[in-house]
Amino acid sequence: MFNIDNANKDAEEKGVWGKFQGSEFLVSHISNFEFQRIFSRLQLPYRKKIEKGNLDPETTLDIMCEAMSKGILRDWDKVTDKSGEEVPYSQELAYKALTNNADLREWVTEFATDLDNFKEVEMEELGKPSENT
């Protein structure tokens, strides 16, 4: 049965941790207000091209990665550079990582759209075992 009070807006906005290729990423749900606001603002200069369906793929990717780096990918842990040194999180580096790594971009997108990732946190907070365990 659906319970209107079960939404975990805090986790959806601030993010939850997920693991990808040995690293951990703090990811907010794609519906969070900050991401939606940033994404809309970045699309605004291209509104006519978007409406006509002729915005070039490079610009589309740039808009999406910038919005994701500012409104979805919040932090990371155990992320390294080519020399194996740990890289501290920043929005600029998140943008670079999302732009240059299609696998990471796809994982973040899938994680951010899956409400079960945010419900699991809610179940843990309530002291109930999640359905995935």
C-alpha contacts under 8 A as a table, 3 or more apart, distances in Angstrom:
res1	aa1	res2	aa2	distance
3	N	6	N	5.58
4	I	7	A	6.87
6	N	122	E	7.91
7	A	119	K	7.65
8	N	11	A	5.62
8	N	12	E	6.37
8	N	118	F	6.88
8	N	119	K	6.86
8	N	122	E	6.12
9	K	12	E	4.91
9	K	13	E	6.01
10	D	13	E	5.27
10	D	14	K	5.90
10	D	15	G	7.69
11	A	14	K	5.24
11	A	15	G	4.93
11	A	16	V	6.04
11	A	28	S	7.05
11	A	29	H	7.92
11	A	118	F	6.14
11	A	121	V	7.34
11	A	122	E	7.98
12	E	15	G	5.45
12	E	16	V	7.59
12	E	28	S	5.19
12	E	29	H	4.67
12	E	30	I	7.98
12	E	31	S	7.66
12	E	32	N	6.33
12	E	118	F	6.32
13	E	28	S	5.47
13	E	29	H	6.49
13	E	32	N	5.25
13	E	33	F	7.52
13	E	34	E	7.97
14	K	27	V	7.72
14	K	28	S	5.74
14	K	74	R	7.72
15	G	26	L	5.56
15	G	27	V	4.59
15	G	28	S	3.71
15	G	29	H	6.72
15	G	72	I	7.63
15	G	74	R	7.09
16	V	25	F	7.98
16	V	26	L	5.23
16	V	27	V	5.46
16	V	28	S	6.44
16	V	117	N	7.56
16	V	118	F	6.80
16	V	121	V	7.43
17	W	24	E	6.36
17	W	25	F	5.38
17	W	26	L	4.38
17	W	27	V	6.29
18	G	24	E	5.55
18	G	25	F	5.36
18	G	26	L	6.47
18	G	27	V	7.27
18	G	111	F	7.78
19	K	22	G	6.49
19	K	23	S	5.66
19	K	24	E	4.47
19	K	25	F	6.32
20	F	23	S	5.38
20	F	24	E	6.20
20	F	25	F	7.47
20	F	104	L	7.80
20	F	107	W	7.58
22	G	78	K	7.33
23	S	76	W	7.35
23	S	77	D	5.94
23	S	78	K	4.87
23	S	79	V	5.69
24	E	76	W	5.50
24	E	77	D	5.08
24	E	78	K	6.49
24	E	79	V	7.72
25	F	73	L	7.09
25	F	74	R	7.53
25	F	75	D	5.87
25	F	76	W	4.31
25	F	77	D	6.47
26	L	73	L	6.04
26	L	74	R	5.25
26	L	75	D	4.96
26	L	76	W	5.92
27	V	72	I	5.41
27	V	73	L	4.82
27	V	74	R	5.82
27	V	75	D	7.52
27	V	108	V	7.08
27	V	111	F	7.40
27	V	112	A	6.30
28	S	32	N	6.96
28	S	71	G	7.37
28	S	72	I	4.73
28	S	73	L	6.62
28	S	74	R	7.15
28	S	112	A	5.97
29	H	32	N	5.74
29	H	72	I	6.73
29	H	111	F	7.85
29	H	112	A	4.44
29	H	113	T	6.07
29	H	114	D	7.74
29	H	115	L	7.43
29	H	118	F	7.66
30	I	35	F	6.83
30	I	36	Q	7.69
30	I	72	I	6.60
30	I	109	T	7.74
30	I	112	A	5.14
30	I	113	T	5.65
31	S	35	F	7.26
31	S	36	Q	6.71
31	S	113	T	7.93
32	N	35	F	5.72
32	N	36	Q	6.41
32	N	71	G	7.74
33	F	36	Q	5.13
33	F	37	R	6.05
34	E	37	R	5.19
34	E	38	I	6.18
34	E	71	G	5.56
35	F	38	I	5.18
35	F	39	F	5.92
35	F	67	A	6.13
35	F	68	M	6.87
35	F	70	K	7.01
35	F	71	G	4.07
35	F	72	I	6.30
36	Q	39	F	5.17
36	Q	40	S	6.09
36	Q	71	G	7.87
37	R	40	S	5.28
37	R	41	R	6.18
38	I	41	R	5.10
38	I	42	L	6.13
38	I	67	A	5.71
38	I	70	K	7.60
38	I	71	G	7.15
39	F	42	L	5.23
39	F	43	Q	6.24
39	F	63	I	7.11
39	F	64	M	7.07
39	F	67	A	5.17
40	S	43	Q	5.17
40	S	44	L	6.23
41	R	44	L	5.26
42	L	45	P	6.98
42	L	63	I	6.12
42	L	67	A	7.53
43	Q	46	Y	5.42
43	Q	47	R	6.10
43	Q	63	I	6.93
44	L	47	R	5.10
46	Y	49	K	5.41
46	Y	50	I	6.07
46	Y	55	L	7.33
47	R	50	I	5.08
47	R	51	E	6.09
48	K	51	E	5.11
48	K	52	K	6.22
49	K	52	K	5.10
49	K	53	G	6.00
49	K	54	N	5.27
49	K	55	L	5.11
50	I	53	G	4.90
50	I	54	N	6.18
50	I	55	L	5.50
51	E	54	N	7.90
52	K	55	L	7.96
55	L	59	T	6.92
55	L	60	T	6.74
56	D	59	T	5.60
56	D	60	T	6.38
57	P	60	T	4.93
57	P	61	L	6.06
58	E	61	L	5.17
58	E	62	D	6.18
59	T	62	D	4.96
59	T	63	I	6.14
60	T	63	I	5.27
60	T	64	M	6.22
61	L	64	M	5.16
61	L	65	C	6.04
61	L	99	T	7.31
62	D	65	C	5.27
62	D	66	E	6.09
62	D	99	T	7.12
63	I	66	E	5.31
63	I	67	A	6.14
64	M	67	A	5.21
64	M	68	M	6.01
65	C	68	M	5.02
65	C	69	S	5.98
65	C	95	Y	5.70
65	C	98	L	5.80
65	C	99	T	5.93
65	C	105	R	7.88
66	E	69	S	5.15
66	E	70	K	6.28
66	E	95	Y	5.68
67	A	70	K	5.24
67	A	71	G	5.80
67	A	72	I	7.52
68	M	71	G	5.22
68	M	72	I	4.81
68	M	73	L	5.96
68	M	95	Y	7.58
69	S	72	I	6.12
69	S	73	L	5.25
69	S	74	R	7.29
69	S	91	Q	5.50
69	S	92	E	7.55
69	S	94	A	5.33
69	S	95	Y	5.07
69	S	98	L	7.51
70	K	73	L	6.87
70	K	74	R	7.39
70	K	91	Q	6.14
71	G	74	R	7.12
72	I	112	A	7.27
73	L	94	A	7.12
73	L	108	V	7.38
74	R	91	Q	7.95
75	D	89	Y	5.69
75	D	90	S	7.54
76	W	79	V	6.76
76	W	88	P	7.66
76	W	89	Y	5.87
77	D	88	P	7.71
77	D	89	Y	7.78
78	K	86	E	6.16
78	K	87	V	7.68
79	V	86	E	5.53
79	V	87	V	5.65
79	V	88	P	7.64
80	T	83	S	7.58
80	T	84	G	5.19
80	T	85	E	5.09
80	T	86	E	4.17
80	T	87	V	5.19
81	D	84	G	5.31
81	D	85	E	5.57
81	D	86	E	6.52
81	D	87	V	6.38
82	K	85	E	7.49
89	Y	93	L	6.63
89	Y	94	A	6.92
90	S	93	L	5.26
90	S	94	A	6.08
91	Q	94	A	4.93
91	Q	95	Y	6.07
92	E	95	Y	5.16
92	E	96	K	6.32
93	L	96	K	4.93
93	L	97	A	6.02
94	A	97	A	5.06
94	A	98	L	6.05
95	Y	98	L	5.20
95	Y	99	T	5.99
96	K	99	T	5.13
96	K	100	N	6.01
97	A	100	N	5.28
97	A	101	N	5.76
97	A	104	L	7.57
98	L	101	N	5.45
98	L	102	A	6.86
98	L	104	L	6.27
98	L	105	R	5.06
99	T	102	A	7.17
99	T	105	R	7.46
101	N	104	L	5.46
101	N	105	R	6.30
102	A	105	R	4.97
102	A	106	E	6.00
103	D	106	E	5.19
103	D	107	W	6.12
104	L	107	W	5.05
104	L	108	V	6.06
105	R	108	V	5.27
105	R	109	T	6.14
106	E	109	T	5.10
106	E	110	E	6.12
107	W	110	E	5.15
107	W	111	F	5.97
108	V	111	F	5.08
108	V	112	A	5.88
109	T	112	A	5.14
109	T	113	T	6.23
110	E	113	T	5.30
110	E	114	D	6.28
111	F	114	D	5.41
111	F	117	N	6.97
112	A	115	L	7.62
114	D	117	N	5.85
114	D	118	F	7.68
115	L	118	F	5.33
115	L	119	K	6.28
116	D	119	K	4.89
116	D	120	E	6.07
117	N	120	E	5.57
117	N	121	V	7.11
118	F	121	V	5.40
118	F	122	E	6.66
119	K	122	E	4.89
119	K	123	M	6.23
120	E	123	M	5.09
120	E	124	E	6.26
120	E	130	S	5.70
120	E	131	E	7.95
121	V	124	E	5.11
121	V	125	E	6.19
122	E	125	E	5.06
122	E	126	L	6.29
123	M	126	L	5.08
123	M	127	G	6.29
123	M	128	K	5.22
123	M	129	P	6.44
123	M	130	S	5.77
124	E	127	G	5.02
124	E	128	K	5.75
124	E	129	P	6.50
124	E	130	S	6.90
125	E	128	K	7.61
129	P	133	T	6.88
130	S	133	T	5.79
